[in-house]
Amino acid sequence: MKVVIVGGVAGGATAAARLRRLDEQAEILLFERGEYISFANCGLPYYIGGEITEKSNLTLQTPESFNNRFYVDVRVLNEAISIDVQKKTVLIKDLTSDKTYEESYDKLVLSPGAAPILPNIKGLDSSRVFTLRNIPDTMNIKRYIETRHPRSAIVVGGGYIGVEMAENLKSAGLDVTIVELSDHLIAPLDFDMAADVHRYIKEKGIRLELNNGVTAVRETDTGLIVSLQNGERNADMLILSVGVRPDTAIAKDAGINVNDRGSIAVDRHMQTNIPDIYAVGDAIQVRYYITKELSFIPLAGPANKQGRIAADNICGIMSEYEGTQGS
């Protein structure tokens, strides 16, 4: 059996490891368009803030260590371009040589993750504006702080990553403001619970701009002028953290069912509507455990579970995913 896995972070790497534990003979190929696999997204802000001091602590496995431990053919800087569901092949582009080649599969696991949402706001192409989704993003922000010595930062978006970034930028010595369009931080929380988060953030010396959105960003010789719905603020850098969207164009183009948001539709076995193709992680729609409604909850914990369940089913173990709590 030959299994091809697209995406090597939480869901994809977990699926590969579980597959090897269940089947010693399977041929397993793991393609990752980035340079790193199996890294901890949740730790990225804490490297910027200095709480995590070693870059190596951000990665649970390297391609070499993963291959040595699990005998998985890991190919980083190799991007899946398209899927031919009739021929059961994936077109791969080697990003180091720009050459493309086809790879066949018996089973395919899609774990392409999600990409940062970039709102249609003028000025976001400034070199002082950053997003945080992977290790290269982290190093860009860290390098900017160490070389340009900014004194102030605005974080746009008060979700998980936005709040963590604000706290860590403060720890790095910056004057920090969070700008959030809603009336409270951490959208999944009710307002009364979020009020405790607001208190904690203010105790850290971080300013909050709630019920306020960014309308434009203008770069000057000395920094940024950020236009809000209510007033203007100056800053030396801006972190954009307004959410993510499923990165699923390759699935949609192949005829795999996706919902209106772009999330891949899967059943409780993590299987798509196309035979022998599974999907896991931030790219899929999940059923919210409490209300049973379909939802989008991009978290690493559920992705790990989904990766194991996909591997189980590929190997004939009828595991089922019970839903995501989002806690």
C-alpha positions as CSV (number, residue, x, y, z in Angstrom):
1,M,0.0,0.0,0.0
2,K,1.3,3.4,-1.0
3,V,0.0,6.4,1.0
4,V,0.7,10.0,0.0
5,I,0.2,12.7,2.6
6,V,-0.1,16.4,1.6
7,G,0.9,18.7,4.5
8,G,3.4,17.9,7.3
9,V,2.3,19.8,10.4
10,A,-0.1,18.5,13.0
11,G,-2.6,16.4,11.1
12,G,-0.3,15.1,8.3
13,A,2.7,14.2,10.5
14,T,0.4,12.5,13.0
15,A,-1.2,10.5,10.3
16,A,2.2,9.4,8.9
17,A,3.4,8.3,12.4
18,R,0.2,6.4,13.1
19,L,0.3,4.7,9.7
20,R,3.8,3.4,10.3
21,R,2.9,2.0,13.7
22,L,-0.1,0.2,12.1
23,D,1.7,-1.0,8.9
24,E,5.4,-1.7,8.8
25,Q,5.3,-2.4,5.1
26,A,3.4,0.6,3.7
27,E,5.1,3.1,1.5
28,I,4.5,6.5,3.1
29,L,5.3,9.8,1.4
30,L,4.9,13.1,3.2
31,F,4.9,16.3,1.1
32,E,5.3,19.7,2.8
33,R,5.6,22.9,0.8
34,G,7.4,24.7,3.7
35,E,10.8,24.0,5.1
36,Y,9.6,22.6,8.4
37,I,7.4,19.7,9.5
38,S,5.7,18.8,12.8
39,F,6.1,22.3,14.3
40,A,4.2,23.7,17.2
41,N,2.1,26.7,15.9
42,C,1.1,27.5,19.5
43,G,4.7,28.1,20.5
44,L,5.5,30.6,17.8
45,P,4.5,33.8,19.7
46,Y,6.5,32.6,22.7
47,Y,9.7,32.4,20.7
48,I,9.2,36.0,19.6
49,G,8.6,37.0,23.3
50,G,11.7,35.1,24.5
51,E,9.9,32.5,26.7
52,I,11.1,29.9,24.2
53,T,14.7,30.6,23.7
54,E,15.8,27.9,21.2
55,K,14.5,27.8,17.7
56,S,15.0,24.0,17.7
57,N,12.3,23.8,20.5
58,L,9.6,24.8,17.9
59,T,10.0,21.7,15.9
60,L,9.0,18.3,17.3
61,Q,10.7,16.5,14.4
62,T,13.0,17.3,11.5
63,P,12.6,15.6,8.1
64,E,15.7,13.6,8.9
65,S,14.6,12.5,12.4
66,F,11.1,11.7,11.1
67,N,12.5,9.5,8.4
68,N,14.9,7.8,10.8
69,R,12.3,7.0,13.3
70,F,9.3,6.1,11.1
71,Y,10.8,5.4,7.7
72,V,8.7,8.0,6.0
73,D,9.8,9.6,2.8
74,V,9.6,13.3,3.8
75,R,9.9,15.9,1.1
76,V,9.9,19.5,2.2
77,L,9.8,22.4,-0.2
78,N,7.6,20.1,-2.4
79,E,4.1,21.5,-3.1
80,A,1.1,19.5,-4.2
81,I,-0.3,21.4,-7.3
82,S,-3.2,19.2,-8.4
83,I,-4.9,15.8,-7.9
84,D,-6.0,13.5,-10.7
85,V,-8.6,11.4,-9.0
86,Q,-9.1,9.1,-12.0
87,K,-5.4,8.2,-12.4
88,K,-4.9,8.5,-8.6
89,T,-1.9,10.7,-8.9
90,V,-0.8,14.0,-7.4
91,L,1.2,16.6,-9.3
92,I,4.1,17.8,-7.2
93,K,6.3,20.9,-7.7
94,D,9.8,20.8,-6.3
95,L,10.2,24.4,-5.1
96,T,14.0,24.3,-5.1
97,S,14.2,23.3,-8.8
98,D,10.8,24.5,-10.1
99,K,10.4,21.1,-11.7
100,T,7.1,19.1,-11.5
101,Y,6.5,15.4,-11.3
102,E,3.7,13.0,-10.7
103,E,3.3,10.7,-7.7
104,S,0.8,7.9,-7.6
105,Y,-1.1,6.8,-4.5
106,D,-3.3,4.0,-3.2
107,K,-4.6,6.3,-0.4
108,L,-4.3,10.1,-0.1
109,V,-4.4,12.2,3.0
110,L,-4.9,15.9,2.6
111,S,-3.7,18.1,5.5
112,P,-3.1,21.5,3.7
113,G,-4.0,23.6,6.7
114,A,-5.2,27.1,6.6
115,A,-3.9,30.5,5.4
116,P,-4.1,33.9,7.1
117,I,-7.0,36.1,6.1
118,L,-5.8,39.2,4.4
119,P,-8.6,41.8,4.5
120,N,-9.0,44.3,1.6
121,I,-7.3,47.2,3.5
122,K,-5.0,49.6,1.8
123,G,-1.4,49.6,3.0
124,L,-1.1,46.0,4.2
125,D,1.8,45.4,1.7
126,S,4.1,47.5,3.9
127,S,7.3,45.8,5.1
128,R,6.2,46.8,8.7
129,V,3.1,44.6,8.5
130,F,3.3,40.9,9.4
131,T,1.2,37.8,9.7
132,L,2.1,34.8,11.9
133,R,1.4,31.3,10.6
134,N,4.7,29.4,10.4
135,I,8.3,29.4,11.4
136,P,9.5,31.7,8.6
137,D,6.9,34.2,9.6
138,T,8.2,33.9,13.2
139,M,11.8,34.5,12.2
140,N,10.8,37.5,10.1
141,I,9.1,39.1,13.1
142,K,11.9,38.2,15.5
143,R,14.5,39.5,13.0
144,Y,12.6,42.8,12.6
145,I,12.5,43.4,16.3
146,E,16.2,42.6,16.8
147,T,17.4,44.7,13.9
148,R,14.9,47.6,13.6
149,H,14.2,48.0,17.4
150,P,10.6,49.0,17.1
151,R,9.1,50.7,20.2
152,S,5.4,50.1,19.5
153,A,3.1,47.6,17.8
154,I,-0.5,47.3,16.9
155,V,-2.0,43.8,16.8
156,V,-5.1,43.6,14.6
157,G,-7.4,40.9,15.9
158,G,-8.1,39.7,19.4
159,G,-8.3,35.9,18.8
160,Y,-5.9,33.3,20.2
161,I,-2.8,34.2,18.2
162,G,-3.5,37.9,18.4
163,V,-3.7,37.9,22.2
164,E,-0.6,35.7,22.5
165,M,1.3,37.9,20.1
166,A,0.3,41.0,22.1
167,E,1.5,39.5,25.4
168,N,4.8,38.4,23.9
169,L,5.5,41.7,22.1
170,K,5.0,43.3,25.4
171,S,7.5,40.9,27.0
172,A,9.9,41.8,24.2
173,G,9.7,45.5,25.4
174,L,7.2,47.0,23.0
175,D,4.3,49.3,23.7
176,V,1.3,47.2,22.4
177,T,-2.3,47.9,21.4
178,I,-4.9,45.3,20.4
179,V,-7.5,46.5,17.9
180,E,-10.6,44.3,17.7
181,L,-13.7,44.9,15.7
182,S,-15.9,43.0,18.2
183,D,-16.8,44.1,21.7
184,H,-14.6,41.5,23.3
185,L,-11.5,39.4,22.8
186,I,-11.5,35.6,22.1
187,A,-14.7,35.4,20.1
188,P,-15.7,31.9,21.2
189,L,-16.0,33.2,24.8
190,D,-19.1,35.0,26.0
191,F,-18.6,38.6,27.0
192,D,-18.7,38.0,30.7
193,M,-15.9,35.4,30.4
194,A,-13.9,37.6,28.0
195,A,-14.1,40.4,30.6
196,D,-11.6,38.5,32.7
197,V,-9.3,38.3,29.7
198,H,-9.6,42.1,29.3
199,R,-8.7,42.6,32.9
200,Y,-5.6,40.4,32.5
201,I,-4.5,42.1,29.3
202,K,-4.8,45.6,30.9
203,E,-2.8,44.4,33.9
204,K,0.0,43.5,31.5
205,G,0.0,47.1,30.3
206,I,-1.6,46.4,26.9
207,R,-4.1,48.8,25.5
208,L,-7.4,47.6,24.1
209,E,-9.3,49.2,21.2
210,L,-12.6,47.3,21.1
211,N,-15.5,48.0,18.8
212,N,-12.9,49.5,16.4
213,G,-11.7,48.3,13.1
214,V,-8.7,49.2,10.8
215,T,-9.7,51.0,7.6
216,A,-6.3,51.8,6.2
217,V,-2.6,51.6,6.9
218,R,-0.1,54.3,5.7
219,E,3.7,54.0,6.0
220,T,5.8,57.0,6.7
221,D,9.5,57.6,7.1
222,T,9.3,56.8,10.8
223,G,6.6,54.2,11.1
224,L,2.9,53.5,10.4
225,I,-0.2,55.5,10.7
226,V,-3.1,53.2,11.2
227,S,-6.5,54.6,10.5
228,L,-9.4,53.1,12.5
229,Q,-13.1,53.5,12.4
230,N,-12.6,55.7,15.4
231,G,-9.4,57.8,15.1
232,E,-5.8,57.1,14.1
233,R,-2.9,55.4,16.0
234,N,0.8,55.4,15.3
235,A,3.0,52.3,15.5
236,D,6.3,51.0,14.4
237,M,4.9,47.6,13.3
238,L,1.6,45.9,12.8
239,I,0.7,42.2,13.3
240,L,-2.4,41.1,11.3
241,S,-4.3,38.4,13.1
242,V,-7.9,38.5,11.9
243,G,-8.3,34.8,11.4
244,V,-7.6,32.0,8.9
245,R,-9.3,30.4,5.9
246,P,-9.0,26.7,4.8
247,D,-6.3,26.4,2.1
248,T,-8.2,24.0,0.0
249,A,-8.1,25.1,-3.7
250,I,-6.3,21.8,-4.6
251,A,-9.2,19.8,-3.2
252,K,-12.0,21.9,-4.8
253,D,-10.3,21.7,-8.2
254,A,-10.2,17.9,-7.9
255,G,-13.9,17.7,-7.3
256,I,-13.7,17.1,-3.6
257,N,-16.7,18.5,-1.8
258,V,-16.1,21.7,0.1
259,N,-18.6,24.0,1.9
260,D,-19.3,27.7,1.3
261,R,-16.3,28.6,3.5
262,G,-14.0,26.3,1.6
263,S,-13.6,23.6,4.3
264,I,-13.4,20.1,3.0
265,A,-16.5,17.9,3.8
266,V,-15.5,14.6,5.5
267,D,-17.5,11.9,7.2
268,R,-16.8,10.5,10.7
269,H,-14.0,8.3,9.2
270,M,-12.3,11.5,7.8
271,Q,-13.1,10.3,4.3
272,T,-14.1,12.7,1.5
273,N,-16.6,12.1,-1.2
274,I,-13.8,10.7,-3.4
275,P,-12.9,7.1,-2.7
276,D,-9.4,6.6,-1.0
277,I,-9.0,10.3,-0.3
278,Y,-9.1,11.5,3.4
279,A,-8.7,15.0,4.9
280,V,-7.8,16.2,8.3
281,G,-6.8,19.4,10.2
282,D,-7.5,23.0,9.7
283,A,-8.7,22.4,6.1
284,I,-11.9,20.4,7.1
285,Q,-15.3,21.2,8.5
286,V,-16.0,19.6,11.8
287,R,-19.1,18.9,13.8
288,Y,-19.3,20.9,17.0
289,Y,-19.5,18.4,19.8
290,I,-22.1,20.3,21.9
291,T,-24.7,21.5,19.3
292,K,-23.8,19.0,16.5
293,E,-23.7,21.8,14.0
294,L,-21.1,21.9,11.3
295,S,-18.3,24.3,12.1
296,F,-14.7,25.5,11.4
297,I,-12.4,25.0,14.5
298,P,-8.7,25.2,13.4
299,L,-6.8,23.8,16.4
300,A,-3.9,21.4,16.7
301,G,-5.4,19.0,19.2
302,P,-8.3,18.0,16.9
303,A,-5.9,17.8,13.9
304,N,-3.8,15.3,15.8
305,K,-6.9,13.2,16.6
306,Q,-8.1,13.4,13.0
307,G,-4.7,12.3,11.7
308,R,-4.8,9.2,13.8
309,I,-8.4,8.4,12.9
310,A,-7.7,8.7,9.2
311,A,-4.7,6.4,9.5
312,D,-6.8,3.9,11.5
313,N,-9.4,3.7,8.7
314,I,-6.8,3.4,6.0
315,C,-5.5,0.4,7.8
316,G,-8.9,-1.2,8.3
317,I,-9.6,0.0,11.9
318,M,-13.1,1.6,11.9
319,S,-12.3,4.6,14.1
320,E,-14.8,7.5,14.2
321,Y,-14.3,11.2,15.0
322,E,-16.9,12.3,17.6
323,G,-16.6,16.0,17.0
324,T,-14.7,19.1,18.2
325,Q,-15.2,20.9,21.5
326,G,-13.0,23.8,20.7
327,S,-11.9,24.1,24.3
